[in-house]
Amino acid sequence: MNTGTVSVRYAKALLQYAEEKGQDGQVYSEMHILAERLRHVHAIRQRLADPTLEDSVKCSLLETVVTDGKGTLSDALARFFRLAVSAGRSDMLLFMAVSYMDLYRRNNGIVPVQLVTAAPVGDERRERLKKLVECVEHGTLEWTHTVDPALEGGFVLQVGGYRLDASVAAKLQRIRKELIEKNNRII
């Protein structure tokens, strides 16, 4: 069985259970935190994949990752962690978190929008862009904005499954590719 199928099945079960408990929104925000931390902190993934680590230690590690040791984890997610870890699926938690977030967004009409710019953008431009996207997309928009100097200028806008790359780096890459193709035809 592949990772995607397993992750979606676990995510569907968690969503159904969290909805029954009325904790689906809280679990969504907790899964968002978990996914971000698992993506960026390789040491957490290594510890979760360690077969010598006890299940209870893995569960407490996951709770600390999500709550920073300051708050309490939702009951639904705590039980889910125990289930996934005891089933030997702790190495798939990132995929499960992403699958859960996708299912939750689909069920609640949330459209993820990611804006990546080469430099910080003023509020006026960001608001104009938001209004433009709201005219095209229906539902609640979930915005994230990051700055990536590697773009060298311009922006990349990703709305749902669509991507608009208006960055200088992408344009330079296209020009480079065209020049290489032309030179290859000449030779």
Backbone as JSON Lines, residues from 0, in Angstrom:
{"i":0,"aa":"M","n":[0.86,-1.19,0.0],"ca":[0.0,0.0,0.0],"c":[0.89,1.23,0.0]}
{"i":1,"aa":"N","n":[0.58,2.21,-0.83],"ca":[1.47,3.35,-0.92],"c":[1.15,4.41,0.15]}
{"i":2,"aa":"T","n":[2.09,5.3,0.32],"ca":[2.0,6.33,1.36],"c":[0.78,7.22,1.19]}
{"i":3,"aa":"G","n":[0.47,7.59,-0.05],"ca":[-0.67,8.48,-0.3],"c":[-1.99,7.87,0.1]}
{"i":4,"aa":"T","n":[-2.2,6.62,-0.22],"ca":[-3.45,5.94,0.12],"c":[-3.61,5.82,1.63]}
{"i":5,"aa":"V","n":[-2.54,5.4,2.28],"ca":[-2.58,5.24,3.74],"c":[-2.84,6.59,4.41]}
{"i":6,"aa":"S","n":[-2.14,7.61,3.96],"ca":[-2.29,8.95,4.56],"c":[-3.7,9.48,4.42]}
{"i":7,"aa":"V","n":[-4.28,9.32,3.25],"ca":[-5.64,9.82,3.02],"c":[-6.64,9.05,3.89]}
{"i":8,"aa":"R","n":[-6.47,7.76,4.02],"ca":[-7.38,6.97,4.86],"c":[-7.32,7.41,6.31]}
{"i":9,"aa":"Y","n":[-6.12,7.59,6.83],"ca":[-5.97,8.06,8.2],"c":[-6.55,9.47,8.36]}
{"i":10,"aa":"A","n":[-6.29,10.33,7.38],"ca":[-6.79,11.71,7.45],"c":[-8.31,11.75,7.41]}
{"i":11,"aa":"K","n":[-8.93,10.91,6.57],"ca":[-10.4,10.85,6.52],"c":[-10.97,10.39,7.85]}
{"i":12,"aa":"A","n":[-10.35,9.38,8.43],"ca":[-10.82,8.88,9.73],"c":[-10.69,9.95,10.79]}
{"i":13,"aa":"L","n":[-9.57,10.67,10.8],"ca":[-9.38,11.74,11.78],"c":[-10.39,12.85,11.57]}
{"i":14,"aa":"L","n":[-10.63,13.24,10.33],"ca":[-11.6,14.31,10.06],"c":[-12.98,13.91,10.53]}
{"i":15,"aa":"Q","n":[-13.38,12.69,10.25],"ca":[-14.7,12.23,10.68],"c":[-14.79,12.23,12.21]}
{"i":16,"aa":"Y","n":[-13.78,11.73,12.87],"ca":[-13.78,11.68,14.33],"c":[-13.77,13.1,14.93]}
{"i":17,"aa":"A","n":[-12.93,13.97,14.36],"ca":[-12.85,15.34,14.87],"c":[-14.16,16.09,14.66]}
{"i":18,"aa":"E","n":[-14.84,15.84,13.54],"ca":[-16.14,16.47,13.31],"c":[-17.17,15.99,14.32]}
{"i":19,"aa":"E","n":[-17.15,14.7,14.63],"ca":[-18.08,14.16,15.63],"c":[-17.84,14.8,16.99]}
{"i":20,"aa":"K","n":[-16.58,15.06,17.32],"ca":[-16.22,15.67,18.61],"c":[-16.32,17.2,18.59]}
{"i":21,"aa":"G","n":[-16.55,17.77,17.39],"ca":[-16.61,19.24,17.28],"c":[-15.25,19.89,17.4]}
{"i":22,"aa":"Q","n":[-14.19,19.15,17.08],"ca":[-12.83,19.66,17.22],"c":[-12.11,19.78,15.87]}
{"i":23,"aa":"D","n":[-12.85,19.69,14.77],"ca":[-12.21,19.68,13.46],"c":[-11.43,20.96,13.16]}
{"i":24,"aa":"G","n":[-11.93,22.1,13.58],"ca":[-11.22,23.37,13.36],"c":[-9.94,23.44,14.17]}
{"i":25,"aa":"Q","n":[-10.01,23.0,15.42],"ca":[-8.81,23.01,16.27],"c":[-7.78,22.03,15.73]}
{"i":26,"aa":"V","n":[-8.23,20.86,15.3],"ca":[-7.31,19.87,14.74],"c":[-6.68,20.41,13.46]}
{"i":27,"aa":"Y","n":[-7.44,21.17,12.68],"ca":[-6.9,21.76,11.46],"c":[-5.74,22.69,11.78]}
{"i":28,"aa":"S","n":[-5.92,23.55,12.75],"ca":[-4.83,24.48,13.1],"c":[-3.64,23.73,13.7]}
{"i":29,"aa":"E","n":[-3.91,22.67,14.46],"ca":[-2.82,21.88,15.03],"c":[-2.07,21.12,13.94]}
{"i":30,"aa":"M","n":[-2.8,20.59,12.95],"ca":[-2.15,19.88,11.85],"c":[-1.33,20.83,10.99]}
{"i":31,"aa":"H","n":[-1.78,22.06,10.9],"ca":[-1.02,23.07,10.16],"c":[0.34,23.28,10.83]}
{"i":32,"aa":"I","n":[0.34,23.41,12.15],"ca":[1.58,23.58,12.9],"c":[2.47,22.35,12.74]}
{"i":33,"aa":"L","n":[1.87,21.17,12.87],"ca":[2.63,19.92,12.75],"c":[3.28,19.81,11.38]}
{"i":34,"aa":"A","n":[2.53,20.09,10.33],"ca":[3.07,19.99,8.97],"c":[4.24,20.94,8.77]}
{"i":35,"aa":"E","n":[4.11,22.18,9.23],"ca":[5.19,23.14,9.08],"c":[6.45,22.69,9.81]}
{"i":36,"aa":"R","n":[6.28,22.2,11.01],"ca":[7.45,21.79,11.79],"c":[8.08,20.53,11.23]}
{"i":37,"aa":"L","n":[7.27,19.59,10.75],"ca":[7.83,18.38,10.17],"c":[8.55,18.68,8.85]}
{"i":38,"aa":"R","n":[8.06,19.66,8.11],"ca":[8.73,20.04,6.86],"c":[10.09,20.66,7.11]}
{"i":39,"aa":"H","n":[10.19,21.49,8.12],"ca":[11.39,22.3,8.31],"c":[12.39,21.75,9.33]}
{"i":40,"aa":"V","n":[11.97,20.86,10.19],"ca":[12.88,20.35,11.23],"c":[13.1,18.86,10.98]}
{"i":41,"aa":"H","n":[14.2,18.56,10.35],"ca":[14.52,17.18,9.97],"c":[14.72,16.29,11.2]}
{"i":42,"aa":"A","n":[15.2,16.84,12.3],"ca":[15.47,16.06,13.51],"c":[14.19,15.43,14.07]}
{"i":43,"aa":"I","n":[13.06,16.11,13.92],"ca":[11.79,15.56,14.41],"c":[11.43,14.32,13.6]}
{"i":44,"aa":"R","n":[11.55,14.42,12.29],"ca":[11.25,13.26,11.44],"c":[12.18,12.09,11.75]}
{"i":45,"aa":"Q","n":[13.45,12.39,12.04],"ca":[14.4,11.33,12.38],"c":[13.99,10.63,13.68]}
{"i":46,"aa":"R","n":[13.59,11.4,14.66],"ca":[13.19,10.81,15.96],"c":[11.93,9.97,15.8]}
{"i":47,"aa":"L","n":[11.0,10.42,14.99],"ca":[9.76,9.66,14.79],"c":[10.02,8.36,14.04]}
{"i":48,"aa":"A","n":[11.01,8.33,13.18],"ca":[11.33,7.13,12.42],"c":[12.22,6.17,13.19]}
{"i":49,"aa":"D","n":[12.72,6.58,14.34],"ca":[13.61,5.75,15.15],"c":[12.85,4.57,15.75]}
{"i":50,"aa":"P","n":[13.18,3.34,15.36],"ca":[12.44,2.18,15.88],"c":[12.73,1.86,17.34]}
{"i":51,"aa":"T","n":[13.81,2.4,17.88],"ca":[14.16,2.12,19.27],"c":[13.43,3.02,20.26]}
{"i":52,"aa":"L","n":[12.81,4.07,19.76],"ca":[12.1,5.02,20.61],"c":[10.72,4.47,20.96]}
{"i":53,"aa":"E","n":[10.35,4.53,22.21],"ca":[9.05,4.0,22.66],"c":[7.91,4.85,22.11]}
{"i":54,"aa":"D","n":[6.75,4.21,21.95],"ca":[5.57,4.9,21.42],"c":[5.15,6.08,22.28]}
{"i":55,"aa":"S","n":[5.22,5.92,23.6],"ca":[4.81,7.0,24.49],"c":[5.72,8.22,24.34]}
{"i":56,"aa":"V","n":[7.0,7.98,24.1],"ca":[7.94,9.08,23.91],"c":[7.64,9.79,22.59]}
{"i":57,"aa":"K","n":[7.33,9.02,21.55],"ca":[6.99,9.62,20.26],"c":[5.73,10.47,20.38]}
{"i":58,"aa":"C","n":[4.73,9.98,21.12],"ca":[3.48,10.74,21.3],"c":[3.73,12.03,22.07]}
{"i":59,"aa":"S","n":[4.55,11.97,23.11],"ca":[4.83,13.18,23.87],"c":[5.67,14.15,23.04]}
{"i":60,"aa":"L","n":[6.55,13.63,22.19],"ca":[7.31,14.48,21.27],"c":[6.36,15.21,20.32]}
{"i":61,"aa":"L","n":[5.41,14.48,19.76],"ca":[4.44,15.09,18.84],"c":[3.61,16.15,19.54]}
{"i":62,"aa":"E","n":[3.2,15.88,20.76],"ca":[2.42,16.87,21.52],"c":[3.25,18.13,21.74]}
{"i":63,"aa":"T","n":[4.51,17.96,22.1],"ca":[5.38,19.11,22.32],"c":[5.62,19.88,21.03]}
{"i":64,"aa":"V","n":[5.76,19.17,19.92],"ca":[5.96,19.82,18.63],"c":[4.78,20.72,18.29]}
{"i":65,"aa":"V","n":[3.58,20.23,18.55],"ca":[2.38,20.99,18.18],"c":[2.09,22.12,19.16]}
{"i":66,"aa":"T","n":[2.25,21.86,20.46],"ca":[1.86,22.86,21.46],"c":[3.01,23.69,22.01]}
{"i":67,"aa":"D","n":[4.22,23.4,21.6],"ca":[5.42,24.06,22.14],"c":[5.56,23.82,23.64]}
{"i":68,"aa":"G","n":[4.89,22.8,24.16],"ca":[4.96,22.49,25.57],"c":[4.19,23.46,26.44]}
{"i":69,"aa":"K","n":[3.41,24.35,25.84],"ca":[2.72,25.4,26.6],"c":[1.24,25.15,26.76]}
{"i":70,"aa":"G","n":[0.62,24.48,25.8],"ca":[-0.82,24.28,25.83],"c":[-1.16,22.81,25.85]}
{"i":71,"aa":"T","n":[-2.44,22.56,25.64],"ca":[-2.88,21.18,25.58],"c":[-3.34,20.86,24.17]}
{"i":72,"aa":"L","n":[-3.11,19.65,23.8],"ca":[-3.48,19.15,22.49],"c":[-4.95,18.77,22.5]}
{"i":73,"aa":"S","n":[-5.63,18.9,21.38],"ca":[-7.02,18.48,21.32],"c":[-7.09,16.97,21.56]}
{"i":74,"aa":"D","n":[-8.17,16.54,22.15],"ca":[-8.34,15.12,22.46],"c":[-8.31,14.27,21.2]}
{"i":75,"aa":"A","n":[-8.94,14.76,20.15],"ca":[-9.0,14.01,18.89],"c":[-7.6,13.78,18.32]}
{"i":76,"aa":"L","n":[-6.77,14.8,18.34],"ca":[-5.43,14.66,17.78],"c":[-4.53,13.82,18.68]}
{"i":77,"aa":"A","n":[-4.69,13.95,19.98],"ca":[-3.9,13.13,20.9],"c":[-4.2,11.65,20.68]}
{"i":78,"aa":"R","n":[-5.48,11.32,20.54],"ca":[-5.85,9.92,20.28],"c":[-5.35,9.47,18.91]}
{"i":79,"aa":"F","n":[-5.39,10.37,17.94],"ca":[-4.91,10.05,16.6],"c":[-3.41,9.75,16.64]}
{"i":80,"aa":"F","n":[-2.65,10.56,17.37],"ca":[-1.21,10.32,17.48],"c":[-0.94,8.94,18.08]}
{"i":81,"aa":"R","n":[-1.67,8.59,19.12],"ca":[-1.48,7.27,19.74],"c":[-1.79,6.15,18.74]}
{"i":82,"aa":"L","n":[-2.85,6.32,17.97],"ca":[-3.23,5.32,16.97],"c":[-2.16,5.19,15.89]}
{"i":83,"aa":"A","n":[-1.75,6.3,15.32],"ca":[-0.78,6.28,14.22],"c":[0.57,5.74,14.68]}
{"i":84,"aa":"V","n":[1.01,6.14,15.86],"ca":[2.3,5.68,16.36],"c":[2.26,4.19,16.7]}
{"i":85,"aa":"S","n":[1.18,3.75,17.35],"ca":[1.09,2.33,17.71],"c":[0.97,1.44,16.47]}
{"i":86,"aa":"A","n":[0.45,1.98,15.37],"ca":[0.33,1.23,14.13],"c":[1.62,1.29,13.3]}
{"i":87,"aa":"G","n":[2.63,1.98,13.8],"ca":[3.9,2.08,13.09],"c":[3.87,3.04,11.92]}
{"i":88,"aa":"R","n":[2.98,4.01,11.98],"ca":[2.82,4.97,10.88],"c":[3.34,6.37,11.21]}
{"i":89,"aa":"S","n":[4.17,6.5,12.21],"ca":[4.65,7.82,12.61],"c":[5.5,8.48,11.53]}
{"i":90,"aa":"D","n":[6.11,7.68,10.67],"ca":[6.91,8.25,9.6],"c":[6.04,8.88,8.51]}
{"i":91,"aa":"M","n":[4.74,8.64,8.53],"ca":[3.82,9.18,7.52],"c":[3.01,10.36,8.03]}
{"i":92,"aa":"L","n":[3.32,10.84,9.22],"ca":[2.49,11.9,9.81],"c":[2.48,13.2,9.0]}
{"i":93,"aa":"L","n":[3.57,13.52,8.32],"ca":[3.56,14.72,7.48],"c":[2.54,14.57,6.36]}
{"i":94,"aa":"F","n":[2.52,13.42,5.71],"ca":[1.56,13.19,4.64],"c":[0.13,13.16,5.17]}
{"i":95,"aa":"M","n":[-0.05,12.62,6.36],"ca":[-1.38,12.59,6.97],"c":[-1.85,14.0,7.3]}
{"i":96,"aa":"A","n":[-0.94,14.84,7.8],"ca":[-1.29,16.22,8.14],"c":[-1.71,17.0,6.89]}
{"i":97,"aa":"V","n":[-0.94,16.85,5.82],"ca":[-1.27,17.54,4.58],"c":[-2.59,17.04,4.01]}
{"i":98,"aa":"S","n":[-2.81,15.73,4.08],"ca":[-4.07,15.16,3.59],"c":[-5.25,15.66,4.41]}
{"i":99,"aa":"Y","n":[-5.08,15.73,5.72],"ca":[-6.15,16.25,6.59],"c":[-6.47,17.69,6.23]}
{"i":100,"aa":"M","n":[-5.43,18.51,6.05],"ca":[-5.67,19.92,5.73],"c":[-6.39,20.06,4.39]}
{"i":101,"aa":"D","n":[-6.01,19.24,3.41],"ca":[-6.7,19.29,2.11],"c":[-8.17,18.9,2.24]}
{"i":102,"aa":"L","n":[-8.44,17.84,2.98],"ca":[-9.83,17.39,3.17],"c":[-10.64,18.44,3.92]}
{"i":103,"aa":"Y","n":[-10.06,19.02,4.96],"ca":[-10.76,20.05,5.74],"c":[-11.07,21.26,4.87]}
{"i":104,"aa":"R","n":[-10.08,21.68,4.07],"ca":[-10.3,22.83,3.19],"c":[-11.41,22.55,2.19]}
{"i":105,"aa":"R","n":[-11.39,21.36,1.61],"ca":[-12.41,20.99,0.63],"c":[-13.79,20.98,1.27]}
{"i":106,"aa":"N","n":[-13.9,20.43,2.47],"ca":[-15.2,20.35,3.16],"c":[-15.72,21.72,3.58]}
{"i":107,"aa":"N","n":[-14.83,22.67,3.83],"ca":[-15.23,23.97,4.34],"c":[-15.08,25.11,3.33]}
{"i":108,"aa":"G","n":[-14.81,24.78,2.07],"ca":[-14.73,25.8,1.03],"c":[-13.58,26.77,1.21]}
{"i":109,"aa":"I","n":[-12.46,26.29,1.69],"ca":[-11.29,27.14,1.91],"c":[-10.34,26.96,0.74]}
{"i":110,"aa":"V","n":[-9.91,28.08,0.15],"ca":[-8.97,28.05,-0.97],"c":[-7.63,28.58,-0.49]}
{"i":111,"aa":"P","n":[-6.57,27.75,-0.56],"ca":[-5.25,28.23,-0.15],"c":[-4.64,29.13,-1.21]}
{"i":112,"aa":"V","n":[-4.12,30.26,-0.8],"ca":[-3.47,31.2,-1.71],"c":[-2.09,31.51,-1.13]}
{"i":113,"aa":"Q","n":[-1.07,31.28,-1.97],"ca":[0.29,31.54,-1.51],"c":[0.91,32.59,-2.41]}
{"i":114,"aa":"L","n":[1.4,33.65,-1.8],"ca":[2.07,34.72,-2.53],"c":[3.53,34.73,-2.09]}
{"i":115,"aa":"V","n":[4.42,34.61,-3.06],"ca":[5.85,34.68,-2.79],"c":[6.39,35.85,-3.59]}
{"i":116,"aa":"T","n":[7.06,36.77,-2.91],"ca":[7.6,37.95,-3.57],"c":[9.1,38.02,-3.32]}
{"i":117,"aa":"A","n":[9.78,38.78,-4.18],"ca":[11.22,38.94,-4.04],"c":[11.57,39.92,-2.92]}
{"i":118,"aa":"A","n":[10.67,40.82,-2.63],"ca":[10.88,41.83,-1.58],"c":[9.55,42.02,-0.86]}
{"i":119,"aa":"P","n":[9.58,42.57,0.35],"ca":[8.32,42.82,1.05],"c":[7.39,43.72,0.22]}
{"i":120,"aa":"V","n":[6.1,43.42,0.3],"ca":[5.1,44.13,-0.49],"c":[4.25,44.96,0.46]}
{"i":121,"aa":"G","n":[3.91,46.15,0.01],"ca":[3.08,47.03,0.81],"c":[1.65,46.52,0.92]}
{"i":122,"aa":"D","n":[0.95,47.01,1.93],"ca":[-0.42,46.58,2.17],"c":[-1.35,46.9,1.0]}
{"i":123,"aa":"E","n":[-1.12,48.06,0.35],"ca":[-1.99,48.47,-0.75],"c":[-1.92,47.47,-1.91]}
{"i":124,"aa":"R","n":[-0.74,47.07,-2.28],"ca":[-0.59,46.11,-3.38],"c":[-1.16,44.74,-3.0]}
{"i":125,"aa":"R","n":[-0.91,44.33,-1.78],"ca":[-1.42,43.04,-1.32],"c":[-2.95,43.04,-1.33]}
{"i":126,"aa":"E","n":[-3.56,44.13,-0.91],"ca":[-5.02,44.22,-0.91],"c":[-5.59,44.21,-2.33]}
{"i":127,"aa":"R","n":[-4.91,44.88,-3.27],"ca":[-5.36,44.85,-4.66],"c":[-5.31,43.44,-5.22]}
{"i":128,"aa":"L","n":[-4.26,42.73,-4.88],"ca":[-4.12,41.35,-5.33],"c":[-5.18,40.46,-4.7]}
{"i":129,"aa":"K","n":[-5.46,40.69,-3.43],"ca":[-6.51,39.91,-2.74],"c":[-7.86,40.13,-3.4]}
{"i":130,"aa":"K","n":[-8.17,41.37,-3.73],"ca":[-9.46,41.66,-4.37],"c":[-9.55,41.01,-5.74]}
{"i":131,"aa":"L","n":[-8.44,41.0,-6.46],"ca":[-8.41,40.36,-7.77],"c":[-8.66,38.86,-7.65]}
{"i":132,"aa":"V","n":[-8.03,38.22,-6.69],"ca":[-8.21,36.77,-6.51],"c":[-9.62,36.47,-6.01]}
{"i":133,"aa":"E","n":[-10.17,37.32,-5.14],"ca":[-11.53,37.11,-4.63],"c":[-12.57,37.18,-5.74]}
{"i":134,"aa":"C","n":[-12.29,37.95,-6.78],"ca":[-13.22,38.03,-7.92],"c":[-13.26,36.73,-8.7]}
{"i":135,"aa":"V","n":[-12.15,36.01,-8.71],"ca":[-12.04,34.78,-9.48],"c":[-12.42,33.56,-8.65]}
{"i":136,"aa":"E","n":[-11.96,33.5,-7.43],"ca":[-12.19,32.34,-6.56],"c":[-13.35,32.61,-5.61]}
{"i":137,"aa":"H","n":[-14.15,31.59,-5.41],"ca":[-15.26,31.7,-4.47],"c":[-14.95,30.83,-3.26]}
{"i":138,"aa":"G","n":[-15.27,31.34,-2.11],"ca":[-14.97,30.62,-0.88],"c":[-14.08,31.48,0.0]}
{"i":139,"aa":"T","n":[-13.68,30.91,1.09],"ca":[-12.81,31.6,2.02],"c":[-11.37,31.44,1.55]}
{"i":140,"aa":"L","n":[-10.65,32.53,1.45],"ca":[-9.27,32.49,1.01],"c":[-8.34,32.43,2.21]}
{"i":141,"aa":"E","n":[-7.41,31.51,2.17],"ca":[-6.42,31.36,3.25],"c":[-5.08,31.81,2.68]}
{"i":142,"aa":"W","n":[-4.65,33.02,3.05],"ca":[-3.46,33.66,2.48],"c":[-2.21,33.35,3.27]}
{"i":143,"aa":"T","n":[-1.14,33.08,2.55],"ca":[0.2,33.05,3.14],"c":[1.1,33.88,2.23]}
{"i":144,"aa":"H","n":[1.95,34.67,2.84],"ca":[2.85,35.52,2.07],"c":[4.26,35.29,2.6]}
{"i":145,"aa":"T","n":[5.18,34.97,1.68],"ca":[6.57,34.8,2.05],"c":[7.44,35.63,1.11]}
{"i":146,"aa":"V","n":[8.62,35.95,1.59],"ca":[9.58,36.71,0.8],"c":[10.74,35.77,0.45]}
{"i":147,"aa":"D","n":[11.06,35.69,-0.84],"ca":[12.15,34.85,-1.31],"c":[13.02,35.68,-2.25]}
{"i":148,"aa":"P","n":[14.16,36.15,-1.77],"ca":[15.03,36.99,-2.61],"c":[15.56,36.26,-3.86]}
{"i":149,"aa":"A","n":[15.5,34.94,-3.88],"ca":[15.98,34.18,-5.04],"c":[15.13,34.46,-6.29]}
{"i":150,"aa":"L","n":[13.93,35.01,-6.11],"ca":[13.09,35.35,-7.27],"c":[13.67,36.52,-8.06]}
{"i":151,"aa":"E","n":[14.52,37.32,-7.43],"ca":[15.22,38.45,-8.04],"c":[14.29,39.59,-8.46]}
{"i":152,"aa":"G","n":[13.01,39.44,-8.32],"ca":[12.04,40.46,-8.68],"c":[10.74,39.78,-9.07]}
{"i":153,"aa":"G","n":[9.64,40.51,-9.02],"ca":[8.35,39.94,-9.39],"c":[7.73,39.13,-8.27]}
{"i":154,"aa":"F","n":[6.87,38.18,-8.66],"ca":[6.16,37.39,-7.66],"c":[5.73,36.05,-8.24]}
{"i":155,"aa":"V","n":[5.36,35.15,-7.35],"ca":[4.75,33.88,-7.72],"c":[3.46,33.79,-6.91]}
{"i":156,"aa":"L","n":[2.34,33.58,-7.6],"ca":[1.05,33.48,-6.95],"c":[0.49,32.09,-7.22]}
{"i":157,"aa":"Q","n":[0.19,31.38,-6.16],"ca":[-0.4,30.05,-6.3],"c":[-1.77,30.05,-5.64]}
{"i":158,"aa":"V","n":[-2.78,29.77,-6.44],"ca":[-4.17,29.76,-5.96],"c":[-4.72,28.36,-6.24]}
{"i":159,"aa":"G","n":[-4.99,27.64,-5.17],"ca":[-5.46,26.27,-5.35],"c":[-4.43,25.48,-6.12]}
{"i":160,"aa":"G","n":[-4.79,24.95,-7.26],"ca":[-3.87,24.18,-8.08],"c":[-3.24,24.98,-9.2]}
{"i":161,"aa":"Y","n":[-3.5,26.28,-9.27],"ca":[-2.98,27.11,-10.35],"c":[-1.79,27.93,-9.85]}
{"i":162,"aa":"R","n":[-0.83,28.15,-10.76],"ca":[0.37,28.88,-10.39],"c":[0.68,29.93,-11.46]}
{"i":163,"aa":"L","n":[0.86,31.16,-11.01],"ca":[1.25,32.26,-11.89],"c":[2.65,32.69,-11.47]}
{"i":164,"aa":"D","n":[3.62,32.44,-12.34],"ca":[5.02,32.76,-12.02],"c":[5.43,33.99,-12.83]}
{"i":165,"aa":"A","n":[5.44,35.12,-12.19],"ca":[5.83,36.37,-12.83],"c":[7.13,36.88,-12.21]}
{"i":166,"aa":"S","n":[8.03,35.95,-11.9],"ca":[9.28,36.33,-11.27],"c":[10.36,36.56,-12.32]}
{"i":167,"aa":"V","n":[11.32,37.39,-11.97],"ca":[12.44,37.67,-12.85],"c":[13.27,36.4,-13.04]}
{"i":168,"aa":"A","n":[13.44,35.62,-11.99],"ca":[14.23,34.39,-12.09],"c":[13.63,33.43,-13.1]}
{"i":169,"aa":"A","n":[12.32,33.29,-13.13],"ca":[11.66,32.4,-14.09],"c":[11.82,32.93,-15.52]}
{"i":170,"aa":"K","n":[11.7,34.25,-15.68],"ca":[11.87,34.83,-17.02],"c":[13.3,34.64,-17.52]}
{"i":171,"aa":"L","n":[14.27,34.83,-16.64],"ca":[15.67,34.61,-17.02],"c":[15.91,33.14,-17.39]}
{"i":172,"aa":"Q","n":[15.3,32.25,-16.66],"ca":[15.43,30.82,-16.96],"c":[14.84,30.49,-18.33]}
{"i":173,"aa":"R","n":[13.68,31.08,-18.66],"ca":[13.07,30.84,-19.97],"c":[13.95,31.4,-21.09]}
{"i":174,"aa":"I","n":[14.52,32.58,-20.89],"ca":[15.41,33.17,-21.9],"c":[16.65,32.29,-22.08]}
{"i":175,"aa":"R","n":[17.21,31.83,-20.98],"ca":[18.38,30.95,-21.04],"c":[18.06,29.68,-21.82]}
{"i":176,"aa":"K","n":[16.92,29.1,-21.55],"ca":[16.51,27.87,-22.23],"c":[16.34,28.11,-23.73]}
{"i":177,"aa":"E","n":[15.72,29.24,-24.09],"ca":[15.54,29.57,-25.51],"c":[16.88,29.76,-26.22]}
{"i":178,"aa":"L","n":[17.81,30.42,-25.56],"ca":[19.13,30.63,-26.16],"c":[19.87,29.31,-26.35]}
{"i":179,"aa":"I","n":[19.77,28.44,-25.4],"ca":[20.41,27.12,-25.52],"c":[19.8,26.34,-26.67]}
{"i":180,"aa":"E","n":[18.48,26.38,-26.79],"ca":[17.81,25.67,-27.88],"c":[18.22,26.24,-29.24]}
{"i":181,"aa":"K","n":[18.31,27.56,-29.33],"ca":[18.74,28.19,-30.59],"c":[20.15,27.77,-30.94]}
{"i":182,"aa":"N","n":[21.04,27.81,-29.96],"ca":[22.44,27.42,-30.2],"c":[22.55,25.95,-30.59]}
{"i":183,"aa":"N","n":[21.74,25.12,-30.02],"ca":[21.76,23.7,-30.38],"c":[21.31,23.48,-31.82]}
{"i":184,"aa":"R","n":[20.37,24.28,-32.3],"ca":[19.89,24.17,-33.67],"c":[20.96,24.65,-34.66]}
{"i":185,"aa":"I","n":[21.72,25.65,-34.26],"ca":[22.74,26.2,-35.13],"c":[23.88,25.2,-35.3]}
{"i":186,"aa":"I","n":[24.24,24.54,-34.26],"ca":[25.37,23.59,-34.3],"c":[24.91,22.37,-34.95]}
